[in-house]
Amino acid sequence: MNEHVQDELEAYALGALDRADAERIAEHLGACASCRNDAAALAEVVGALPDTVTPRDPRPALRDRILAAAGSETTEPAPSPSRPWSFGAVRLSRVAFAGLFAAVIVLGAADIDAYQRTSAITAQRDQLYALIESLRQGGREWYMAGKDTFAGAGGTLYDPRADGKQPFVLFHDLPPIQAGKVPTIWLVSPDSTWARAATFQPNGQDIQAVPINMEVAGFDRCAVTLEDSAWGPRYGAVVMESRIAPPTTAP
């Protein structure tokens, strides 16, 4: 395949081509560095534009018309042999770029929820990998069993051994929280000073990790309460609690 496909890259980037044409373009891009570079640059433009608009749901008919318009642009007769308009390394006609911009704005708004869901999944995956790495390197741990409305739930305070790893609590089976209440993790010193280590809200998952913002050393208890605000001293009832045993020393 020797002929370049720049005139079809706009619709290809939007997913507006049928399967046969998309496969043909993909095959060409695998062998043509020039078109591949243009496609990559165009993909960056497409990827950046959705972040510039307010999320909204377009009407299905509008979405279909824009996709059809973007696809039909590739079938129009070629313009005069003069040098086409240029956008950096990507060569686009004025009409094609205008159609591409409108399509990306609308399609980006339609797909913003999917993008946000993907970002959330990626963040959860990265957090899981970090937790696994912390657990793999070992450390100290203490289990807090839930009581009263938290019966059946629990949380394990982990103090990783590895330098630079942040302590965290790994909860399981957290129940729904009453509106206006703030679940709060506390570290308690031997003189009964309660230090607020973290606040959070259950995420509805079976397991939830909550990082804490201070070192465990020097405290002898950990607890979870339900507070009325995310700051101030402790007033709420304790729903989880455990002693923190001091580290053992080798004889």
Rosetta silent file (secondary structure, phi, psi, omega in degrees, C-alpha in Angstrom):
SEQUENCE: MNEHVQDELEAYALGALDRADAERIAEHLGACASCRNDAAALAEVVGALPDTVTPRDPRPALRDRILAAAGSETTEPAPSPSRPWSFGAVRLSRVAFAGLFAAVIVLGAADIDAYQRTSAITAQRDQLYALIESLRQGGREWYMAGKDTFAGAGGTLYDPRADGKQPFVLFHDLPPIQAGKVPTIWLVSPDSTWARAATFQPNGQDIQAVPINMEVAGFDRCAVTLEDSAWGPRYGAVVMESRIAPPTTAP
SCORE:     score description
SCORE:     0.000 S_00000001
   1 L     0.000  111.569 -172.437    0.000    0.000    0.000 S_00000001
   2 L  -103.511  -28.587 -176.370    1.819    3.064   -1.264 S_00000001
   3 L   -74.643  136.891  178.773   -0.784    5.862   -1.220 S_00000001
   4 L   -73.341  161.813 -173.238   -0.901    7.943    1.949 S_00000001
   5 L  -124.698   25.645 -177.264   -4.126    8.157    3.955 S_00000001
   6 H   -56.330  -35.493 -176.819   -3.909   11.596    5.604 S_00000001
   7 H   -67.284  -14.433 -179.254   -7.310   12.612    4.233 S_00000001
   8 H  -107.706   -1.135 -174.993   -8.939    9.765    6.189 S_00000001
   9 H   -69.653  -29.924  179.782   -7.103   10.142    9.472 S_00000001
  10 H   -60.807  -51.533 -179.784   -9.641   12.590   10.931 S_00000001
  11 H   -66.089  -33.905  178.463  -12.503   10.095   10.679 S_00000001
  12 H   -63.758  -42.180 -179.365  -10.176    7.273   11.772 S_00000001
  13 H   -64.767  -30.860 -179.765   -9.248    9.142   14.962 S_00000001
  14 H   -85.475   -8.636 -175.250  -12.945    9.623   15.762 S_00000001
  15 L    74.134   27.098 -175.490  -13.854    6.002   15.085 S_00000001
  16 L   -93.444   -1.788  178.928  -16.195    7.139   12.299 S_00000001
  17 L   -87.738  154.052  173.754  -14.966    4.653    9.676 S_00000001
  18 L   -73.827  172.246 -171.949  -16.581    1.291    9.067 S_00000001
  19 H   -60.661  -42.429 -177.494  -14.640   -1.807   10.057 S_00000001
  20 H   -63.149  -46.175 -179.693  -13.172   -2.493    6.621 S_00000001
  21 H   -66.644  -39.550  179.088  -11.870    1.055    6.174 S_00000001
  22 H   -62.415  -41.867  178.441  -10.544    1.176    9.751 S_00000001
  23 H   -66.300  -36.210  178.047   -8.636   -2.066    9.223 S_00000001
  24 H   -64.451  -43.949  179.709   -7.264   -0.752    5.929 S_00000001
  25 H   -65.032  -43.362 -179.464   -6.024    2.443    7.618 S_00000001
  26 H   -61.132  -39.699  178.315   -4.542    0.490   10.520 S_00000001
  27 H   -63.914  -42.093  179.201   -2.682   -1.771    8.110 S_00000001
  28 H   -63.972  -42.287 -178.997   -1.284    1.247    6.272 S_00000001
  29 H   -62.723  -29.220  178.369   -0.184    2.918    9.514 S_00000001
  30 H   -67.781  -22.043 -177.174    1.762   -0.200   10.407 S_00000001
  31 H  -111.448  -12.809 -173.585    3.893    0.226    7.295 S_00000001
  32 L  -117.344  108.897 -178.035    3.990    4.005    6.759 S_00000001
  33 H   -66.556  -36.254 -177.832    5.954    6.083    9.273 S_00000001
  34 H   -63.261  -50.847  179.441    4.771    9.388    7.804 S_00000001
  35 H   -67.610  -33.614  179.206    1.067    8.617    8.196 S_00000001
  36 H   -64.661  -39.560  177.273    1.705    6.972   11.538 S_00000001
  37 H   -65.733  -41.054  177.651    3.304   10.162   12.862 S_00000001
  38 H   -62.716  -41.985 -179.791    0.376   12.207   11.571 S_00000001
  39 H   -64.250  -39.739  179.751   -2.088    9.825   13.210 S_00000001
  40 H   -65.320  -43.019  178.488   -0.248   10.019   16.527 S_00000001
  41 H   -64.184  -40.066  178.656   -0.234   13.825   16.470 S_00000001
  42 H   -66.009  -37.216  178.421   -3.939   13.873   15.594 S_00000001
  43 H   -62.184  -35.635  177.145   -4.683   11.454   18.431 S_00000001
  44 H   -64.382  -40.397  177.677   -3.084   13.917   20.859 S_00000001
  45 H   -63.115  -47.169 -179.751   -5.408   16.665   19.608 S_00000001
  46 H   -61.224  -41.141 -178.322   -8.446   14.399   19.952 S_00000001
  47 H   -68.955  -27.911 -176.333   -7.391   13.318   23.423 S_00000001
  48 H   -85.593  -30.239 -173.206   -6.897   16.862   24.695 S_00000001
  49 H   -64.048  -38.601 -178.549  -10.089   18.505   23.466 S_00000001
  50 H   -58.826  -28.961 -178.337  -12.639   16.737   25.742 S_00000001
  51 H   -70.462   -9.792 -176.307  -10.962   18.217   28.837 S_00000001
  52 H   -95.352   -0.509 -176.205  -11.835   21.726   27.627 S_00000001
  53 L  -120.210  157.574  175.398  -15.626   21.354   27.719 S_00000001
  54 L   -77.634  131.139 -179.089  -18.283   21.014   30.413 S_00000001
  55 L   -57.814  134.502  174.584  -19.686   17.452   30.533 S_00000001
  56 L  -158.385  156.784 -178.050  -23.125   17.157   28.946 S_00000001
  57 L   -98.980  114.214  178.366  -25.117   14.457   27.191 S_00000001
  58 L   -75.257  157.312  174.594  -25.773   15.124   23.490 S_00000001
  59 L   -67.285  142.662 -179.707  -28.942   13.947   21.820 S_00000001
  60 H   -55.198  -38.420 -178.780  -28.413   10.572   20.045 S_00000001
  61 H   -63.966  -37.443  178.861  -29.522   12.069   16.737 S_00000001
  62 H   -66.340  -43.094  177.793  -26.882   14.813   16.996 S_00000001
  63 H   -58.648  -46.072 -177.832  -24.146   12.286   17.726 S_00000001
  64 H   -63.582  -40.089 -179.894  -25.183   10.184   14.697 S_00000001
  65 H   -64.842  -39.595 -178.712  -25.208   13.224   12.390 S_00000001
  66 H   -67.943  -42.331  177.733  -21.731   14.310   13.471 S_00000001
  67 H   -62.349  -40.790  178.828  -20.275   10.828   12.996 S_00000001
  68 H   -64.748  -39.723  179.764  -21.888   10.632    9.562 S_00000001
  69 H   -66.396  -41.599  179.815  -20.516   14.054    8.630 S_00000001
  70 H   -64.981  -36.818  179.290  -17.014   13.162    9.754 S_00000001
  71 H   -71.571  -38.353 -178.349  -17.133    9.940    7.753 S_00000001
  72 H   -68.074  -23.678  179.977  -18.507   11.563    4.602 S_00000001
  73 H   -59.483  -29.207 -176.155  -15.633   14.066    4.574 S_00000001
  74 H   -76.627  -13.445 -176.476  -13.275   11.254    3.503 S_00000001
  75 H   -99.595   -2.463 -179.420  -15.285   10.560    0.317 S_00000001
  76 L   -72.772  152.632  179.467  -15.267   14.084   -1.154 S_00000001
  77 L   -58.901  150.242 -179.699  -13.131   14.762   -4.246 S_00000001
  78 L   -67.165  142.848  178.258   -9.566   15.795   -3.619 S_00000001
  79 L   -71.819 -176.968  178.829   -8.940   19.571   -3.662 S_00000001
  80 L   -59.531  156.886 -174.746   -6.582   21.332   -6.028 S_00000001
  81 L   -69.730    4.477  177.915   -2.961   20.138   -5.906 S_00000001
  82 L   -66.282  160.974 -175.100   -1.904   23.206   -3.936 S_00000001
  83 L   -64.487  125.215 -179.654   -0.418   22.560   -0.465 S_00000001
  84 L   -69.005  163.209  177.375   -3.234   21.837    2.049 S_00000001
  85 L   -59.658  144.649 -174.302   -3.698   23.748    5.284 S_00000001
  86 E  -120.600  138.820  173.060   -1.332   22.550    7.974 S_00000001
  87 E  -123.093   86.934 -175.633   -1.752   22.011   11.691 S_00000001
  88 L    63.360 -129.759 -179.090    1.774   21.189   12.839 S_00000001
  89 L   -82.388   -8.174 -176.574    2.692   17.768   11.540 S_00000001
  90 E  -101.404  122.700 -178.094   -0.950   16.910   10.757 S_00000001
  91 E   -94.289  114.168 -178.019   -2.259   18.055    7.357 S_00000001
  92 L  -130.170  144.598  170.657   -6.010   18.786    7.533 S_00000001
  93 L   -73.987  157.558 -179.988   -8.423   20.655    5.298 S_00000001
  94 H   -60.641  -42.414 -179.212  -10.223   23.572    6.952 S_00000001
  95 H   -65.030  -44.178 -178.866  -13.581   21.821    6.594 S_00000001
  96 H   -63.096  -42.618 -178.704  -12.262   18.545    7.967 S_00000001
  97 H   -66.747  -38.808  177.425  -10.653   20.198   10.979 S_00000001
  98 H   -62.248  -43.038  177.939  -13.833   22.144   11.758 S_00000001
  99 H   -64.915  -39.942  178.748  -15.854   18.925   11.595 S_00000001
 100 H   -62.471  -44.847 -178.343  -13.273   17.125   13.710 S_00000001
 101 H   -61.294  -47.211  179.828  -13.328   19.844   16.363 S_00000001
 102 H   -62.666  -41.358 -178.752  -17.141   19.782   16.611 S_00000001
 103 H   -64.821  -42.307 -179.136  -17.204   15.990   16.720 S_00000001
 104 H   -65.350  -40.521  179.071  -14.599   15.780   19.451 S_00000001
 105 H   -58.905  -49.444 -176.814  -16.405   18.359   21.581 S_00000001
 106 H   -70.881  -47.024 -178.695  -19.700   16.469   21.396 S_00000001
 107 H   -67.298  -34.903  177.413  -18.281   12.960   21.593 S_00000001
 108 H   -64.278  -40.251  177.239  -15.945   13.984   24.380 S_00000001
 109 H   -64.441  -38.381 -178.726  -18.886   15.316   26.369 S_00000001
 110 H   -68.507  -33.338 -173.503  -20.795   12.101   25.744 S_00000001
 111 H  -100.780    7.474 -175.403  -17.914    9.900   26.820 S_00000001
 112 H   -63.806  -35.384  178.258  -16.647   11.958   29.756 S_00000001
 113 H   -63.721  -41.593  178.342  -18.377    9.678   32.259 S_00000001
 114 H   -63.855  -39.158  178.498  -16.661    6.646   30.736 S_00000001
 115 H   -62.836  -43.034 -179.588  -13.329    8.481   30.892 S_00000001
 116 H   -65.996  -38.743  176.916  -13.882    9.329   34.544 S_00000001
 117 H   -63.119  -41.586  178.608  -14.804    5.729   35.327 S_00000001
 118 H   -63.030  -40.943  178.594  -11.640    4.532   33.592 S_00000001
 119 H   -63.156  -39.886  179.381   -9.568    7.031   35.573 S_00000001
 120 H   -64.667  -41.770  178.905  -11.143    5.833   38.814 S_00000001
 121 H   -63.915  -40.993  178.514  -10.385    2.209   37.960 S_00000001
 122 H   -62.239  -42.348  178.984   -6.793    3.134   37.119 S_00000001
 123 H   -63.889  -41.474  178.166   -6.405    4.951   40.436 S_00000001
 124 H   -63.891  -40.071  178.720   -7.819    1.962   42.318 S_00000001
 125 H   -63.638  -44.657  179.595   -5.463   -0.371   40.480 S_00000001
 126 H   -63.020  -39.596  178.216   -2.441    1.795   41.304 S_00000001
 127 H   -64.322  -40.596  179.776   -3.497    1.968   44.952 S_00000001
 128 H   -62.749  -44.183  178.448   -3.874   -1.817   45.041 S_00000001
 129 H   -59.727  -41.394  179.759   -0.392   -2.320   43.596 S_00000001
 130 H   -64.364  -40.027  178.799    1.052    0.034   46.230 S_00000001
 131 H   -64.966  -43.772  179.350   -0.725   -1.862   49.009 S_00000001
 132 H   -60.204  -41.824  179.408    0.497   -5.205   47.724 S_00000001
 133 H   -64.304  -40.194  178.506    4.051   -3.883   47.622 S_00000001
 134 H   -63.396  -43.882 -179.204    3.737   -2.595   51.198 S_00000001
 135 H   -67.782  -36.857 -177.958    2.382   -5.937   52.416 S_00000001
 136 H   -62.464  -34.605 -177.177    4.997   -7.907   50.510 S_00000001
 137 L   -85.044   -2.085  173.678    7.810   -6.127   52.340 S_00000001
 138 L    82.068  174.859 -179.716    6.254   -6.889   55.733 S_00000001
 139 E   157.020 -169.660  179.161    5.602   -4.782   58.802 S_00000001
 140 E   -98.688  154.021 -179.022    3.493   -4.672   61.956 S_00000001
 141 E  -149.914  149.511  179.982   -0.298   -5.003   62.006 S_00000001
 142 E  -141.384  134.090 -175.982   -3.192   -4.745   64.451 S_00000001
 143 E  -100.129  132.786  176.028   -6.808   -5.764   63.859 S_00000001
 144 E  -109.817  115.746  178.517   -9.782   -3.667   64.996 S_00000001
 145 E   -86.003  137.054  178.805  -13.064   -5.590   65.221 S_00000001
 146 E   -73.337  152.456  177.460  -16.246   -3.624   64.617 S_00000001
 147 L  -139.894  166.521 -177.409  -18.918   -3.346   67.280 S_00000001
 148 H    56.152 -122.840 -177.943  -22.489   -2.066   67.609 S_00000001
 149 H   -68.747  -12.012  179.131  -23.559   -0.784   64.167 S_00000001
 150 H  -102.084   12.622  178.661  -20.158   -1.895   62.802 S_00000001
 151 L   -59.135  133.178 -176.149  -20.492   -5.513   63.968 S_00000001
 152 L    94.574  -17.968  174.982  -19.162   -7.797   61.251 S_00000001
 153 L   -95.380  171.968  178.021  -16.862   -5.099   59.886 S_00000001
 154 E  -172.525  170.363  178.698  -13.245   -4.591   60.808 S_00000001
 155 E  -150.799  140.794  178.588  -10.005   -2.879   59.949 S_00000001
 156 E  -110.642  120.227  174.266   -6.335   -3.784   60.092 S_00000001
 157 E   -81.659  120.811  178.427   -3.807   -1.065   60.821 S_00000001
 158 E  -108.329  132.698  174.024   -0.623   -1.761   58.837 S_00000001
 159 E  -118.137   90.786 -173.405    2.699   -0.145   59.662 S_00000001
 160 E   -59.303  146.235  179.271    4.951   -1.120   56.712 S_00000001
 161 L   -76.648  -33.261 -174.048    8.547   -1.953   57.417 S_00000001
 162 L   -66.390  140.355  177.367    9.878   -0.422   54.198 S_00000001
 163 L   -63.496  140.892  176.859   11.158    3.154   54.330 S_00000001
 164 L    83.320   -4.253  178.630    8.879    5.687   52.682 S_00000001
 165 L   -91.107  130.284 -174.289    5.767    3.495   52.897 S_00000001
 166 L   -83.317  137.679  173.793    2.819    5.195   54.561 S_00000001
 167 L   -61.513  153.485  179.102    0.802    3.458   57.321 S_00000001
 168 E  -155.519  162.916  174.505   -2.771    2.636   56.352 S_00000001
 169 E  -113.068  129.786  178.318   -5.905    0.887   57.564 S_00000001
 170 E  -105.568  105.732 -177.760   -7.420   -1.860   55.408 S_00000001
 171 E   -90.327  157.346  171.539  -11.141   -2.074   56.176 S_00000001
 172 E  -138.249  145.069  173.331  -13.595   -4.787   55.218 S_00000001
 173 L    55.455   42.587  177.852  -17.404   -4.903   55.090 S_00000001
 174 L   -67.686  135.816  179.378  -17.983   -1.320   56.162 S_00000001
 175 L   -81.384  167.142  172.692  -21.696   -0.562   56.640 S_00000001
 176 L   -59.885  147.602 -177.194  -23.498    2.499   55.227 S_00000001
 177 L  -104.658  138.806  177.758  -22.847    5.628   57.270 S_00000001
 178 L   -59.920  140.064 -179.469  -25.549    7.863   58.671 S_00000001
 179 L   -56.448  135.232  178.719  -25.833   11.171   56.817 S_00000001
 180 L    89.719   -8.914  179.377  -23.703   13.884   58.398 S_00000001
 181 L   -94.046  145.846 -177.713  -21.373   11.472   60.177 S_00000001
 182 E  -120.920  107.254  174.851  -17.632   11.367   59.438 S_00000001
 183 E   -62.350  131.590 -173.315  -15.774    8.085   60.064 S_00000001
 184 E  -133.693  134.028  176.334  -12.471    9.033   61.702 S_00000001
 185 E   -97.002  132.444 -179.620   -9.321    7.041   62.449 S_00000001
 186 E  -122.963  146.812  165.917   -7.499    7.943   65.657 S_00000001
 187 E  -112.336  132.853 -172.895   -4.149    7.065   67.185 S_00000001
 188 E  -115.984  128.252 -178.214   -4.163    7.264   70.975 S_00000001
 189 L   -83.370  166.339  179.706   -1.056    7.955   73.051 S_00000001
 190 L   -58.155  -25.404  179.030   -0.302    6.376   76.464 S_00000001
 191 L   -92.243   17.401  176.201   -1.546    9.550   78.188 S_00000001
 192 L    67.366   29.592  170.875   -4.923    9.175   76.380 S_00000001
 193 L   -86.042  123.914 -178.236   -4.334   11.976   73.869 S_00000001
 194 E   -94.448  120.455  179.841   -6.395   11.278   70.747 S_00000001
 195 E  -109.057  122.667 -179.619   -4.672   12.279   67.488 S_00000001
 196 E   -71.628  118.223 -176.693   -6.810   12.402   64.348 S_00000001
 197 E   -99.310  -26.702  179.920   -4.997   10.277   61.743 S_00000001
 198 E  -172.842  153.051  167.461   -7.531   10.273   58.879 S_00000001
 199 E  -124.044  154.422 -176.333  -11.147   10.850   57.906 S_00000001
 200 L  -161.948  175.813  171.019  -12.931    8.988   55.129 S_00000001
 201 L  -132.941  138.965  177.067  -16.239    7.758   53.742 S_00000001
 202 L   -56.908  139.666 -177.876  -16.992    4.127   52.802 S_00000001
 203 L   -97.485    5.321  178.689  -16.724    3.601   49.057 S_00000001
 204 L    83.901   -0.881  178.932  -19.237    0.753   48.879 S_00000001
 205 L   -91.311  161.316  178.949  -16.572   -1.856   48.145 S_00000001
 206 L   -64.336  -35.089 -178.293  -15.937   -4.991   50.206 S_00000001
 207 E  -127.429  138.403 -179.981  -12.410   -3.789   51.000 S_00000001
 208 E  -142.502  129.195  177.347  -11.208   -0.199   51.364 S_00000001
 209 E  -100.642  134.095  179.351   -7.736    1.124   52.179 S_00000001
 210 E  -127.371  113.467  177.006   -7.371    4.448   53.987 S_00000001
 211 E   -69.359  147.827  176.162   -3.875    5.992   54.400 S_00000001
 212 L  -112.602  154.745 -166.357   -3.127    7.715   57.698 S_00000001
 213 L  -101.003   20.766  178.922   -1.117   10.906   58.007 S_00000001
 214 L  -151.422  164.003  178.764    1.226   10.134   60.918 S_00000001
 215 L   -75.686  149.965 -178.779    3.640    7.544   62.188 S_00000001
 216 L   -80.411  -27.862 -176.493    2.350    4.776   64.437 S_00000001
 217 L   -56.288  135.545  178.229    5.371    4.785   66.749 S_00000001
 218 L    97.094  -10.155  177.886    4.632    6.245   70.169 S_00000001
 219 L  -105.708  151.664 -179.238    0.918    5.362   70.217 S_00000001
 220 L  -120.611    2.148  174.579   -0.578    2.431   72.085 S_00000001
 221 E  -146.097  151.876  170.046   -4.137    2.322   70.677 S_00000001
 222 E  -129.427  147.238 -175.276   -5.913    2.801   67.367 S_00000001
 223 E  -153.570  160.447  174.167   -9.644    3.424   67.033 S_00000001
 224 E  -125.315  132.653  177.160  -12.416    4.451   64.646 S_00000001
 225 E  -128.444  166.754  172.759  -15.246    6.782   65.662 S_00000001
 226 E  -108.359  111.588 -176.161  -18.194    8.479   63.961 S_00000001
 227 E  -105.841  166.849  177.406  -17.801   12.248   64.293 S_00000001
 228 L   -90.203  -11.608  179.200  -19.958   15.203   63.330 S_00000001
 229 L  -149.456  167.463 -177.568  -17.100   17.036   61.580 S_00000001
 230 L   -91.180   12.879  177.632  -13.740   16.380   59.945 S_00000001
 231 L  -148.029  173.149  178.207  -11.806   18.384   62.535 S_00000001
 232 L    92.468  178.139 -178.654  -11.686   19.039   66.252 S_00000001
 233 L   -73.519  171.941 -179.688  -11.397   16.709   69.242 S_00000001
 234 L   -78.282  131.189  172.020  -13.073   13.340   69.571 S_00000001
 235 L  -128.647  -23.893 -172.160  -16.717   13.317   70.602 S_00000001
 236 L   -75.986  164.498  179.026  -18.165   10.348   68.699 S_00000001
 237 L   -73.178  145.378  178.280  -18.731    6.796   69.853 S_00000001
 238 E   -79.088  125.808  178.742  -15.977    4.245   69.238 S_00000001
 239 E  -111.087  -11.489  173.714  -17.013    1.632   66.645 S_00000001
 240 E  -149.805  148.473  179.426  -13.597   -0.096   66.288 S_00000001
 241 E  -164.433  149.633  175.942  -10.577   -0.258   68.565 S_00000001
 242 E  -155.331  150.525  170.264   -7.362   -2.185   69.161 S_00000001
 243 E   -75.320  148.596  174.276   -4.280   -2.028   71.315 S_00000001
 244 L  -109.429  107.004 -179.317   -0.991   -1.263   69.527 S_00000001
 245 L   -72.296  140.332  177.937    1.675   -3.530   70.906 S_00000001
 246 L   -65.692  153.149  179.231    5.181   -2.005   71.068 S_00000001
 247 L   -62.431  143.574  178.854    7.715   -3.479   68.639 S_00000001
 248 L   -77.798  148.437  178.585    9.564   -6.492   69.926 S_00000001
 249 L  -113.941  141.231  179.952   13.287   -6.217   70.516 S_00000001
 250 L   -68.023  141.050  178.997   15.762   -8.986   69.845 S_00000001
 251 L   -66.157    0.000    0.000   17.336  -10.485   73.005 S_00000001
